[in-house]
């Protein structure tokens, strides 16, 4: 059963452009048109916004937090969100290749059908998080804190998980051919039989039948 998390609260949404939000605020809006020039968004909380079909290539984020936000079919590749807060946020069918969430706090965040290869979650804190049908190959989970995290049918091939407790975290539905993980992180995790055979091998153990 998938973890139930809080969804973004959306009220009083009206269509706006990036330029209009820069003049007023990034609140209570749907933005579905790309910025026509480079725009810096800084020192604010983006609150109650739907971003739809947006390429964020021209958008620079500096000290920005996110509350009640949906990203749908957006491209945020290589964007850096270091030491930021994400609460009740959804990423749906987005391209998030190389995205950086290091040292960020993620609460009630839903990732679905995203390409997140080479994403970096070093030292991030996760609480009530769902990954569903996401591609996370070659991603980094180093010194993370997990509290109620659901991984459903997601690809973790060649990813690295170190110094991150997976106690009582169900990994049985993730896919990988190879993965880098330390024994301390894996202690208490829930895995399936084929995963068990692979993990026994990488820790130098031999199963005798």
Backbone as JSON Lines, residues from 0, in Angstrom:
{"i":0,"aa":"X","n":[0.84,-1.2,0.0],"ca":[0.0,0.0,0.0],"c":[0.88,1.25,0.0]}
{"i":1,"aa":"X","n":[0.59,2.15,-0.93],"ca":[1.42,3.35,-1.04],"c":[1.17,4.29,0.13]}
{"i":2,"aa":"X","n":[2.23,4.91,0.56],"ca":[2.18,5.87,1.65],"c":[1.26,7.04,1.28]}
{"i":3,"aa":"X","n":[0.42,7.43,2.2],"ca":[-0.45,8.59,1.99],"c":[0.27,9.84,2.46]}
{"i":4,"aa":"X","n":[0.36,10.81,1.58],"ca":[1.03,12.06,1.93],"c":[0.1,13.22,1.64]}
{"i":5,"aa":"X","n":[0.42,14.35,2.23],"ca":[-0.4,15.55,2.03],"c":[-0.13,16.15,0.66]}
{"i":6,"aa":"X","n":[-1.19,16.45,-0.07],"ca":[-1.06,17.03,-1.4],"c":[-1.01,18.55,-1.31]}
{"i":7,"aa":"X","n":[-0.5,19.19,-2.37],"ca":[-0.51,20.66,-2.38],"c":[-1.91,21.22,-2.22]}
{"i":8,"aa":"X","n":[-2.01,22.27,-1.43],"ca":[-3.29,22.96,-1.24],"c":[-3.37,24.09,-2.24]}
{"i":9,"aa":"X","n":[-4.35,24.02,-3.15],"ca":[-4.45,25.01,-4.22],"c":[-5.74,25.82,-4.08]}
{"i":10,"aa":"X","n":[-5.6,27.14,-3.95],"ca":[-6.76,28.02,-3.87],"c":[-6.49,29.28,-4.69]}
{"i":11,"aa":"X","n":[-7.54,29.79,-5.3],"ca":[-7.48,31.09,-5.98],"c":[-6.38,31.14,-7.04]}
{"i":12,"aa":"X","n":[-6.32,30.09,-7.86],"ca":[-5.28,30.02,-8.89],"c":[-5.69,30.83,-10.11]}
{"i":13,"aa":"X","n":[-4.78,31.65,-10.63],"ca":[-5.01,32.37,-11.88],"c":[-3.77,32.29,-12.75]}
{"i":14,"aa":"X","n":[-3.98,32.32,-14.05],"ca":[-2.85,32.21,-14.98],"c":[-2.01,33.48,-14.97]}
{"i":15,"aa":"X","n":[-0.7,33.3,-14.85],"ca":[0.22,34.42,-14.86],"c":[1.48,34.03,-15.62]}
{"i":16,"aa":"X","n":[2.29,35.01,-15.96],"ca":[3.59,34.77,-16.56],"c":[4.67,34.96,-15.49]}
{"i":17,"aa":"X","n":[5.88,34.52,-15.79],"ca":[6.99,34.76,-14.87],"c":[7.17,36.26,-14.63]}
{"i":18,"aa":"X","n":[7.06,37.02,-15.7],"ca":[7.28,38.46,-15.58],"c":[6.25,39.1,-14.66]}
{"i":19,"aa":"X","n":[5.0,38.65,-14.75],"ca":[3.96,39.2,-13.87],"c":[4.22,38.82,-12.4]}
{"i":20,"aa":"X","n":[4.68,37.6,-12.18],"ca":[4.96,37.18,-10.81],"c":[6.16,37.93,-10.22]}
{"i":21,"aa":"X","n":[7.16,38.21,-11.05],"ca":[8.3,39.0,-10.58],"c":[7.83,40.37,-10.1]}
{"i":22,"aa":"X","n":[6.86,40.96,-10.78],"ca":[6.36,42.28,-10.41],"c":[5.5,42.25,-9.15]}
{"i":23,"aa":"X","n":[4.85,41.11,-8.91],"ca":[3.97,41.01,-7.73],"c":[4.56,39.99,-6.74]}
{"i":24,"aa":"X","n":[4.2,38.72,-6.91],"ca":[4.74,37.66,-6.05],"c":[4.47,36.31,-6.7]}
{"i":25,"aa":"X","n":[5.22,35.3,-6.28],"ca":[5.0,33.96,-6.78],"c":[4.03,33.23,-5.84]}
{"i":26,"aa":"X","n":[2.77,33.64,-5.94],"ca":[1.72,33.05,-5.12],"c":[0.44,32.88,-5.94]}
{"i":27,"aa":"X","n":[-0.27,31.79,-5.67],"ca":[-1.61,31.6,-6.21],"c":[-1.68,31.78,-7.73]}
{"i":28,"aa":"X","n":[-0.87,31.04,-8.44],"ca":[-0.83,31.21,-9.89],"c":[-0.53,29.89,-10.6]}
{"i":29,"aa":"X","n":[-0.96,29.84,-11.86],"ca":[-0.51,28.8,-12.77],"c":[0.36,29.46,-13.83]}
{"i":30,"aa":"X","n":[1.57,28.92,-14.0],"ca":[2.49,29.44,-15.01],"c":[2.73,28.35,-16.02]}
{"i":31,"aa":"X","n":[2.37,28.64,-17.27],"ca":[2.5,27.63,-18.33],"c":[3.2,28.16,-19.57]}
{"i":32,"aa":"X","n":[3.83,29.33,-19.44],"ca":[4.58,29.94,-20.55],"c":[6.01,30.18,-20.09]}
{"i":33,"aa":"X","n":[6.97,29.73,-20.88],"ca":[8.38,29.9,-20.51],"c":[8.76,31.37,-20.38]}
{"i":34,"aa":"X","n":[9.74,31.63,-19.53],"ca":[10.27,32.99,-19.42],"c":[10.97,33.38,-20.71]}
{"i":35,"aa":"X","n":[10.81,34.61,-21.13],"ca":[11.39,35.07,-22.39],"c":[12.82,35.56,-22.23]}
{"i":36,"aa":"X","n":[13.27,35.71,-20.97],"ca":[14.63,36.15,-20.7],"c":[15.07,35.52,-19.38]}
{"i":37,"aa":"X","n":[16.34,35.67,-19.04],"ca":[16.84,35.12,-17.78],"c":[16.22,35.88,-16.61]}
{"i":38,"aa":"X","n":[15.65,35.12,-15.68],"ca":[14.99,35.71,-14.51],"c":[15.57,35.08,-13.25]}
{"i":39,"aa":"X","n":[15.89,35.89,-12.27],"ca":[16.36,35.41,-10.98],"c":[15.24,35.53,-9.96]}
{"i":40,"aa":"X","n":[14.93,34.41,-9.32],"ca":[13.94,34.39,-8.23],"c":[14.73,34.18,-6.95]}
{"i":41,"aa":"X","n":[14.62,35.12,-6.01],"ca":[15.5,35.05,-4.84],"c":[14.77,35.42,-3.55]}
{"i":42,"aa":"X","n":[15.26,34.8,-2.46],"ca":[14.86,35.17,-1.1],"c":[13.35,35.21,-0.9]}
{"i":43,"aa":"X","n":[12.68,34.12,-1.25],"ca":[11.23,34.08,-1.12],"c":[10.76,32.65,-0.97]}
{"i":44,"aa":"X","n":[9.47,32.5,-0.68],"ca":[8.8,31.2,-0.71],"c":[7.81,31.2,-1.86]}
{"i":45,"aa":"X","n":[8.0,30.28,-2.79],"ca":[7.02,30.1,-3.86],"c":[5.87,29.3,-3.28]}
{"i":46,"aa":"X","n":[4.7,29.91,-3.24],"ca":[3.57,29.37,-2.47],"c":[2.33,29.26,-3.36]}
{"i":47,"aa":"X","n":[1.79,28.05,-3.45],"ca":[0.55,27.79,-4.19],"c":[0.72,28.16,-5.66]}
{"i":48,"aa":"X","n":[1.58,27.43,-6.32],"ca":[1.88,27.66,-7.74],"c":[1.85,26.33,-8.48]}
{"i":49,"aa":"X","n":[1.29,26.35,-9.69],"ca":[1.38,25.22,-10.61],"c":[2.27,25.65,-11.77]}
{"i":50,"aa":"X","n":[3.38,24.94,-11.95],"ca":[4.24,25.13,-13.12],"c":[3.92,24.01,-14.11]}
{"i":51,"aa":"X","n":[3.54,24.35,-15.31],"ca":[3.13,23.34,-16.28],"c":[3.84,23.57,-17.61]}
{"i":52,"aa":"X","n":[4.54,22.52,-18.08],"ca":[5.23,22.56,-19.37],"c":[6.29,23.67,-19.43]}
{"i":53,"aa":"X","n":[7.01,23.85,-18.33],"ca":[7.99,24.93,-18.24],"c":[9.41,24.37,-18.34]}
{"i":54,"aa":"X","n":[10.21,25.02,-19.19],"ca":[11.65,24.78,-19.22],"c":[12.31,25.85,-18.35]}
{"i":55,"aa":"X","n":[12.95,25.42,-17.26],"ca":[13.51,26.36,-16.3],"c":[14.94,26.79,-16.65]}
{"i":56,"aa":"X","n":[15.34,26.6,-17.9],"ca":[16.69,26.96,-18.31],"c":[17.01,28.42,-18.03]}
{"i":57,"aa":"X","n":[16.03,29.3,-18.21],"ca":[16.26,30.73,-18.0],"c":[15.94,31.2,-16.59]}
{"i":58,"aa":"X","n":[15.65,30.27,-15.68],"ca":[15.28,30.65,-14.32],"c":[16.42,30.32,-13.36]}
{"i":59,"aa":"X","n":[16.81,31.3,-12.57],"ca":[17.84,31.13,-11.55],"c":[17.17,31.23,-10.18]}
{"i":60,"aa":"X","n":[17.35,30.2,-9.36],"ca":[16.79,30.2,-8.0],"c":[17.89,30.51,-7.0]}
{"i":61,"aa":"X","n":[17.62,31.46,-6.11],"ca":[18.56,31.78,-5.03],"c":[17.78,31.91,-3.72]}
{"i":62,"aa":"X","n":[18.07,31.0,-2.79],"ca":[17.42,31.04,-1.47],"c":[15.89,31.02,-1.59]}
{"i":63,"aa":"X","n":[15.39,30.04,-2.32],"ca":[13.95,29.92,-2.55],"c":[13.43,28.63,-1.93]}
{"i":64,"aa":"X","n":[12.33,28.72,-1.18],"ca":[11.63,27.57,-0.63],"c":[10.32,27.35,-1.39]}
{"i":65,"aa":"X","n":[9.75,26.16,-1.23],"ca":[8.56,25.79,-2.02],"c":[7.49,25.21,-1.1]}
{"i":66,"aa":"X","n":[6.29,25.78,-1.16],"ca":[5.16,25.32,-0.37],"c":[3.93,25.22,-1.26]}
{"i":67,"aa":"X","n":[3.29,24.04,-1.27],"ca":[2.09,23.83,-2.09],"c":[2.35,24.16,-3.55]}
{"i":68,"aa":"X","n":[3.28,23.41,-4.14],"ca":[3.7,23.65,-5.52],"c":[3.63,22.35,-6.32]}
{"i":69,"aa":"X","n":[3.17,22.47,-7.57],"ca":[3.17,21.33,-8.5],"c":[4.01,21.68,-9.72]}
{"i":70,"aa":"X","n":[4.94,20.78,-10.06],"ca":[5.7,20.87,-11.3],"c":[5.19,19.74,-12.2]}
{"i":71,"aa":"X","n":[4.64,20.08,-13.34],"ca":[4.11,19.06,-14.25],"c":[4.75,19.22,-15.63]}
{"i":72,"aa":"X","n":[5.41,18.15,-16.08],"ca":[6.07,18.14,-17.39],"c":[7.04,19.32,-17.53]}
{"i":73,"aa":"X","n":[7.84,19.52,-16.51],"ca":[8.81,20.62,-16.51],"c":[10.24,20.08,-16.63]}
{"i":74,"aa":"X","n":[11.14,20.95,-17.04],"ca":[12.56,20.61,-17.12],"c":[13.33,21.45,-16.11]}
{"i":75,"aa":"X","n":[13.78,20.77,-15.04],"ca":[14.6,21.43,-14.02],"c":[15.99,20.8,-13.95]}
{"i":76,"aa":"X","n":[16.46,20.29,-15.05],"ca":[17.76,19.61,-15.05],"c":[18.87,20.53,-14.55]}
{"i":77,"aa":"X","n":[19.72,19.95,-13.69],"ca":[20.91,20.62,-13.16],"c":[20.61,21.82,-12.26]}
{"i":78,"aa":"X","n":[19.37,21.96,-11.83],"ca":[19.06,23.03,-10.89],"c":[19.56,22.65,-9.5]}
{"i":79,"aa":"X","n":[20.02,23.63,-8.75],"ca":[20.58,23.4,-7.42],"c":[19.64,23.98,-6.36]}
{"i":80,"aa":"X","n":[19.23,23.1,-5.45],"ca":[18.41,23.53,-4.32],"c":[19.11,23.05,-3.05]}
{"i":81,"aa":"X","n":[20.06,23.8,-2.6],"ca":[20.85,23.42,-1.43],"c":[20.28,24.07,-0.17]}
{"i":82,"aa":"X","n":[20.07,23.22,0.85],"ca":[19.58,23.71,2.14],"c":[18.26,24.47,2.0]}
{"i":83,"aa":"X","n":[17.34,23.91,1.23],"ca":[16.04,24.53,1.0],"c":[14.93,23.68,1.58]}
{"i":84,"aa":"X","n":[13.71,24.22,1.62],"ca":[12.56,23.51,2.16],"c":[11.53,23.27,1.05]}
{"i":85,"aa":"X","n":[11.04,22.02,0.99],"ca":[9.97,21.64,0.07],"c":[8.87,20.98,0.89]}
{"i":86,"aa":"X","n":[7.69,21.57,0.91],"ca":[6.57,21.01,1.67],"c":[5.32,20.97,0.79]}
{"i":87,"aa":"X","n":[4.7,19.8,0.76],"ca":[3.52,19.55,-0.09],"c":[3.82,19.98,-1.53]}
{"i":88,"aa":"X","n":[4.8,19.28,-2.11],"ca":[5.25,19.58,-3.48],"c":[5.15,18.32,-4.32]}
{"i":89,"aa":"X","n":[4.75,18.48,-5.59],"ca":[4.66,17.36,-6.53],"c":[5.53,17.62,-7.75]}
{"i":90,"aa":"X","n":[6.25,16.58,-8.18],"ca":[6.99,16.6,-9.43],"c":[6.41,15.48,-10.29]}
{"i":91,"aa":"X","n":[5.75,15.83,-11.39],"ca":[5.08,14.83,-12.22],"c":[5.59,14.91,-13.66]}
{"i":92,"aa":"X","n":[6.11,13.78,-14.15],"ca":[6.57,13.68,-15.54],"c":[7.57,14.78,-15.89]}
{"i":93,"aa":"X","n":[8.48,15.05,-14.98],"ca":[9.48,16.1,-15.19],"c":[10.84,15.51,-15.55]}
{"i":94,"aa":"X","n":[11.67,16.34,-16.17],"ca":[13.06,16.0,-16.41],"c":[13.89,16.69,-15.33]}
{"i":95,"aa":"X","n":[14.49,15.87,-14.45],"ca":[15.22,16.39,-13.3],"c":[16.65,15.85,-13.28]}
{"i":96,"aa":"X","n":[17.22,15.67,-14.46],"ca":[18.55,15.08,-14.56],"c":[19.57,16.0,-13.89]}
{"i":97,"aa":"X","n":[20.35,15.42,-12.97],"ca":[21.39,16.19,-12.3],"c":[20.89,17.2,-11.28]}
{"i":98,"aa":"X","n":[19.63,17.12,-10.89],"ca":[19.1,18.07,-9.92],"c":[19.76,17.84,-8.56]}
{"i":99,"aa":"X","n":[19.95,18.9,-7.79],"ca":[20.65,18.81,-6.51],"c":[19.71,19.27,-5.39]}
{"i":100,"aa":"X","n":[19.5,18.37,-4.42],"ca":[18.69,18.68,-3.25],"c":[19.52,18.56,-1.97]}
{"i":101,"aa":"X","n":[20.82,18.73,-2.04],"ca":[21.65,18.44,-0.88],"c":[21.33,19.35,0.31]}
{"i":102,"aa":"X","n":[21.26,18.72,1.48],"ca":[20.97,19.39,2.75],"c":[19.6,20.04,2.8]}
{"i":103,"aa":"X","n":[18.7,19.64,1.91],"ca":[17.35,20.2,1.9],"c":[16.4,19.35,2.75]}
{"i":104,"aa":"X","n":[15.29,19.96,3.16],"ca":[14.24,19.28,3.91],"c":[13.05,19.07,3.01]}
{"i":105,"aa":"X","n":[12.7,17.79,2.8],"ca":[11.58,17.44,1.93],"c":[10.48,16.81,2.79]}
{"i":106,"aa":"X","n":[9.31,17.43,2.8],"ca":[8.19,16.95,3.59],"c":[6.95,16.85,2.7]}
{"i":107,"aa":"X","n":[6.34,15.65,2.68],"ca":[5.16,15.43,1.84],"c":[5.44,15.83,0.39]}
{"i":108,"aa":"X","n":[6.44,15.17,-0.19],"ca":[6.81,15.42,-1.59],"c":[6.54,14.16,-2.39]}
{"i":109,"aa":"X","n":[5.91,14.34,-3.56],"ca":[5.51,13.23,-4.43],"c":[6.26,13.34,-5.74]}
{"i":110,"aa":"X","n":[7.09,12.33,-6.03],"ca":[7.8,12.24,-7.31],"c":[7.13,11.13,-8.13]}
{"i":111,"aa":"X","n":[6.7,11.46,-9.35],"ca":[6.01,10.47,-10.18],"c":[6.42,10.61,-11.64]}
{"i":112,"aa":"X","n":[6.91,9.49,-12.21],"ca":[7.23,9.42,-13.65],"c":[8.26,10.45,-14.08]}
{"i":113,"aa":"X","n":[9.26,10.67,-13.24],"ca":[10.3,11.64,-13.57],"c":[11.59,10.95,-14.0]}
{"i":114,"aa":"X","n":[12.35,11.64,-14.85],"ca":[13.72,11.21,-15.15],"c":[14.64,11.99,-14.21]}
{"i":115,"aa":"X","n":[15.18,11.27,-13.2],"ca":[15.98,11.91,-12.17],"c":[17.4,11.36,-12.14]}
{"i":116,"aa":"X","n":[17.89,10.88,-13.27],"ca":[19.24,10.34,-13.33],"c":[20.25,11.38,-12.81]}
{"i":117,"aa":"X","n":[21.25,10.89,-12.09],"ca":[22.34,11.71,-11.56],"c":[21.86,12.76,-10.55]}
{"i":118,"aa":"X","n":[20.72,12.54,-9.94],"ca":[20.25,13.47,-8.91],"c":[21.07,13.29,-7.63]}
{"i":119,"aa":"X","n":[21.16,14.35,-6.85],"ca":[22.01,14.36,-5.67],"c":[21.19,14.79,-4.45]}
{"i":120,"aa":"X","n":[21.04,13.85,-3.5],"ca":[20.28,14.13,-2.28],"c":[21.17,14.1,-1.04]}
{"i":121,"aa":"X","n":[22.43,14.4,-1.19],"ca":[23.37,14.29,-0.07],"c":[22.9,15.11,1.14]}
{"i":122,"aa":"X","n":[22.85,14.44,2.3],"ca":[22.51,15.08,3.57],"c":[21.1,15.67,3.59]}
{"i":123,"aa":"X","n":[20.23,15.19,2.71],"ca":[18.84,15.66,2.7],"c":[18.01,14.89,3.73]}
{"i":124,"aa":"X","n":[16.94,15.53,4.2],"ca":[16.0,14.89,5.13],"c":[14.68,14.65,4.42]}
{"i":125,"aa":"X","n":[14.19,13.41,4.52],"ca":[12.96,13.01,3.85],"c":[11.91,12.63,4.9]}
{"i":126,"aa":"X","n":[10.73,13.19,4.81],"ca":[9.63,12.77,5.67],"c":[8.35,12.73,4.84]}
{"i":127,"aa":"X","n":[7.71,11.58,4.81],"ca":[6.5,11.37,4.01],"c":[6.77,11.67,2.52]}
{"i":128,"aa":"X","n":[7.58,10.81,1.92],"ca":[8.01,11.0,0.52],"c":[7.64,9.77,-0.29]}
{"i":129,"aa":"X","n":[7.12,9.99,-1.49],"ca":[6.81,8.89,-2.4],"c":[7.56,9.08,-3.71]}
{"i":130,"aa":"X","n":[8.28,8.03,-4.13],"ca":[8.86,7.93,-5.46],"c":[8.06,6.86,-6.2]}
{"i":131,"aa":"X","n":[7.42,7.23,-7.3],"ca":[6.61,6.27,-8.05],"c":[6.99,6.32,-9.54]}
{"i":132,"aa":"X","n":[7.48,5.19,-10.04],"ca":[7.85,5.08,-11.47],"c":[8.9,6.13,-11.87]}
{"i":133,"aa":"X","n":[9.85,6.36,-11.01],"ca":[10.9,7.35,-11.31],"c":[12.18,6.64,-11.75]}
{"i":134,"aa":"X","n":[12.97,7.34,-12.56],"ca":[14.26,6.84,-13.03],"c":[15.34,7.6,-12.26]}
{"i":135,"aa":"X","n":[16.04,6.86,-11.38],"ca":[17.01,7.48,-10.49],"c":[18.39,6.84,-10.65]}
{"i":136,"aa":"X","n":[18.75,6.45,-11.85],"ca":[20.03,5.79,-12.04],"c":[21.18,6.77,-11.75]}
{"i":137,"aa":"X","n":[22.25,6.21,-11.19],"ca":[23.44,7.01,-10.88],"c":[23.15,8.18,-9.94]}
{"i":138,"aa":"X","n":[22.2,7.97,-9.04],"ca":[21.87,9.03,-8.08],"c":[22.58,8.81,-6.76]}
{"i":139,"aa":"X","n":[22.59,9.83,-5.9],"ca":[23.37,9.81,-4.67],"c":[22.49,10.08,-3.46]}
{"i":140,"aa":"X","n":[22.49,9.14,-2.54],"ca":[21.81,9.28,-1.26],"c":[22.87,9.07,-0.17]}
{"i":141,"aa":"X","n":[23.54,10.13,0.18],"ca":[24.65,10.05,1.13],"c":[24.28,10.82,2.4]}
{"i":142,"aa":"X","n":[24.35,10.15,3.55],"ca":[24.05,10.76,4.84],"c":[22.66,11.39,4.86]}
{"i":143,"aa":"X","n":[21.69,10.68,4.28],"ca":[20.31,11.15,4.28],"c":[19.58,10.65,5.53]}
{"i":144,"aa":"X","n":[18.47,11.3,5.84],"ca":[17.59,10.86,6.92],"c":[16.22,10.52,6.31]}
{"i":145,"aa":"X","n":[15.79,9.28,6.49],"ca":[14.52,8.81,5.94],"c":[13.5,8.6,7.05]}
{"i":146,"aa":"X","n":[12.34,9.2,6.91],"ca":[11.22,8.98,7.82],"c":[9.96,8.81,6.98]}
{"i":147,"aa":"X","n":[9.53,7.58,6.79],"ca":[8.37,7.25,5.96],"c":[8.62,7.64,4.5]}
{"i":148,"aa":"X","n":[9.33,6.76,3.82],"ca":[9.65,6.96,2.39],"c":[9.18,5.73,1.63]}
{"i":149,"aa":"X","n":[8.47,5.94,0.54],"ca":[7.9,4.86,-0.27],"c":[8.56,4.87,-1.64]}
{"i":150,"aa":"X","n":[9.18,3.73,-2.0],"ca":[9.77,3.57,-3.33],"c":[8.92,2.57,-4.11]}
{"i":151,"aa":"X","n":[8.27,3.02,-5.16],"ca":[7.39,2.15,-5.95],"c":[7.86,2.1,-7.39]}
{"i":152,"aa":"X","n":[8.29,0.92,-7.83],"ca":[8.64,0.68,-9.22],"c":[9.59,1.74,-9.78]}
{"i":153,"aa":"X","n":[10.64,2.03,-9.04],"ca":[11.6,3.03,-9.48],"c":[12.96,2.39,-9.75]}
{"i":154,"aa":"X","n":[13.71,2.99,-10.67],"ca":[14.97,2.44,-11.15],"c":[16.13,3.1,-10.42]}
{"i":155,"aa":"X","n":[16.85,2.31,-9.6],"ca":[17.98,2.81,-8.82],"c":[19.3,2.25,-9.33]}
{"i":156,"aa":"X","n":[19.34,1.81,-10.57],"ca":[20.55,1.16,-11.07],"c":[21.76,2.09,-10.95]}
{"i":157,"aa":"X","n":[22.86,1.53,-10.45],"ca":[24.14,2.22,-10.31],"c":[24.09,3.42,-9.36]}
{"i":158,"aa":"X","n":[23.08,3.47,-8.51],"ca":[23.01,4.55,-7.52],"c":[23.87,4.22,-6.31]}
{"i":159,"aa":"X","n":[24.11,5.23,-5.47],"ca":[24.94,5.06,-4.28],"c":[24.16,5.46,-3.04]}
{"i":160,"aa":"X","n":[24.17,4.58,-2.05],"ca":[23.5,4.84,-0.77],"c":[24.49,4.53,0.34]}
{"i":161,"aa":"X","n":[24.93,5.57,1.02],"ca":[25.91,5.39,2.09],"c":[25.51,6.21,3.32]}
{"i":162,"aa":"X","n":[25.8,5.66,4.49],"ca":[25.55,6.34,5.77],"c":[24.14,6.91,5.84]}
{"i":163,"aa":"X","n":[23.19,6.08,5.36],"ca":[21.78,6.45,5.31],"c":[20.96,5.28,5.83]}
{"i":164,"aa":"X","n":[20.4,5.39,7.01],"ca":[19.66,4.27,7.59],"c":[18.4,3.96,6.78]}
{"i":165,"aa":"X","n":[18.3,2.7,6.35],"ca":[17.12,2.22,5.63],"c":[16.27,1.31,6.51]}
{"i":166,"aa":"X","n":[16.41,1.46,7.81],"ca":[15.68,0.62,8.75],"c":[14.17,0.74,8.52]}
{"i":167,"aa":"X","n":[13.53,-0.41,8.26],"ca":[12.09,-0.53,7.98],"c":[11.67,0.15,6.67]}
{"i":168,"aa":"X","n":[12.61,0.54,5.81],"ca":[12.27,1.09,4.5],"c":[12.12,-0.08,3.52]}
{"i":169,"aa":"X","n":[11.02,-0.12,2.78],"ca":[10.74,-1.2,1.83],"c":[11.4,-0.89,0.49]}
{"i":170,"aa":"X","n":[12.45,-1.66,0.18],"ca":[13.16,-1.5,-1.09],"c":[12.78,-2.57,-2.1]}
{"i":171,"aa":"X","n":[11.83,-3.41,-1.76],"ca":[11.55,-4.61,-2.56],"c":[11.03,-4.3,-3.96]}
{"i":172,"aa":"X","n":[10.53,-3.09,-4.17],"ca":[9.94,-2.75,-5.48],"c":[10.87,-1.92,-6.35]}
{"i":173,"aa":"X","n":[12.09,-1.61,-5.86],"ca":[13.01,-0.85,-6.71],"c":[13.77,-1.82,-7.62]}
{"i":174,"aa":"X","n":[14.29,-1.27,-8.73],"ca":[15.0,-2.08,-9.71],"c":[16.46,-1.64,-9.79]}
{"i":175,"aa":"X","n":[17.34,-2.62,-9.88],"ca":[18.76,-2.31,-10.12],"c":[19.48,-3.57,-10.54]}
{"i":176,"aa":"X","n":[20.49,-3.36,-11.39],"ca":[21.41,-4.45,-11.71],"c":[22.64,-4.35,-10.84]}
{"i":177,"aa":"X","n":[23.08,-3.14,-10.59],"ca":[24.17,-2.9,-9.64],"c":[23.78,-1.72,-8.75]}
{"i":178,"aa":"X","n":[24.3,-1.74,-7.55],"ca":[24.06,-0.63,-6.62],"c":[25.2,-0.6,-5.63]}
{"i":179,"aa":"X","n":[25.56,0.6,-5.16],"ca":[26.61,0.73,-4.15],"c":[25.95,1.12,-2.83]}
{"i":180,"aa":"X","n":[26.19,0.29,-1.81],"ca":[25.53,0.51,-0.53],"c":[26.38,-0.1,0.58]}
{"i":181,"aa":"X","n":[26.37,0.52,1.74],"ca":[27.12,-0.04,2.86],"c":[26.2,-0.86,3.77]}
{"i":182,"aa":"X","n":[26.82,-1.79,4.49],"ca":[26.06,-2.7,5.33],"c":[25.27,-1.96,6.42]}
{"i":183,"aa":"X","n":[25.86,-0.92,6.96],"ca":[25.19,-0.17,8.02],"c":[23.9,0.47,7.51]}
{"i":184,"aa":"X","n":[23.92,1.01,6.29],"ca":[22.72,1.61,5.72],"c":[21.64,0.56,5.51]}
{"i":185,"aa":"X","n":[22.03,-0.62,5.07],"ca":[21.08,-1.66,4.69],"c":[20.43,-2.35,5.9]}
{"i":186,"aa":"X","n":[21.0,-2.2,7.06],"ca":[20.52,-2.91,8.25],"c":[19.04,-2.6,8.51]}
{"i":187,"aa":"X","n":[18.21,-3.64,8.56],"ca":[16.79,-3.48,8.86],"c":[15.92,-3.14,7.69]}
{"i":188,"aa":"X","n":[16.49,-3.03,6.47],"ca":[15.69,-2.72,5.28],"c":[14.88,-3.94,4.84]}
{"i":189,"aa":"X","n":[13.83,-3.71,4.08],"ca":[12.99,-4.78,3.53],"c":[13.35,-4.95,2.06]}
{"i":190,"aa":"X","n":[13.79,-6.16,1.68],"ca":[14.21,-6.43,0.3],"c":[13.54,-7.71,-0.2]}
{"i":191,"aa":"X","n":[13.6,-7.92,-1.53],"ca":[13.04,-9.15,-2.09],"c":[14.15,-10.2,-2.28]}
{"i":192,"aa":"X","n":[13.76,-11.4,-2.73],"ca":[14.7,-12.51,-2.8],"c":[15.83,-12.26,-3.79]}
{"i":193,"aa":"X","n":[15.51,-11.73,-4.97],"ca":[16.57,-11.51,-5.96],"c":[17.53,-10.42,-5.5]}
{"i":194,"aa":"X","n":[17.01,-9.41,-4.84],"ca":[17.89,-8.38,-4.27],"c":[18.8,-8.98,-3.2]}
{"i":195,"aa":"X","n":[18.25,-9.89,-2.41],"ca":[19.03,-10.51,-1.34],"c":[20.22,-11.26,-1.9]}
{"i":196,"aa":"X","n":[20.01,-11.99,-3.0],"ca":[21.1,-12.75,-3.61],"c":[22.21,-11.82,-4.1]}
{"i":197,"aa":"X","n":[21.83,-10.71,-4.71],"ca":[22.83,-9.76,-5.21],"c":[23.58,-9.12,-4.03]}
{"i":198,"aa":"X","n":[22.84,-8.69,-3.01],"ca":[23.47,-7.98,-1.9],"c":[24.37,-8.9,-1.08]}
{"i":199,"aa":"X","n":[23.98,-10.16,-0.96],"ca":[24.87,-11.12,-0.29],"c":[26.2,-11.22,-1.04]}
{"i":200,"aa":"X","n":[26.11,-11.21,-2.36],"ca":[27.32,-11.3,-3.19],"c":[28.25,-10.12,-3.02]}
{"i":201,"aa":"X","n":[27.7,-8.89,-2.98],"ca":[28.58,-7.72,-2.9],"c":[29.22,-7.59,-1.52]}
{"i":202,"aa":"X","n":[28.64,-8.25,-0.52],"ca":[29.24,-8.23,0.81],"c":[30.15,-9.44,1.04]}
{"i":203,"aa":"X","n":[30.43,-10.18,-0.05],"ca":[31.42,-11.24,0.01],"c":[30.94,-12.53,0.62]}
{"i":204,"aa":"X","n":[29.63,-12.7,0.71],"ca":[29.09,-13.94,1.27],"c":[28.71,-14.91,0.16]}
{"i":205,"aa":"X","n":[28.69,-16.19,0.48],"ca":[28.32,-17.23,-0.48],"c":[27.16,-18.04,0.08]}
{"i":206,"aa":"X","n":[26.13,-18.23,-0.74],"ca":[24.98,-19.03,-0.32],"c":[25.22,-20.48,-0.74]}
{"i":207,"aa":"X","n":[25.11,-21.4,0.21],"ca":[25.28,-22.83,-0.09],"c":[23.91,-23.48,-0.14]}
{"i":208,"aa":"X","n":[23.6,-24.12,-1.27],"ca":[22.31,-24.77,-1.45],"c":[22.44,-26.27,-1.22]}
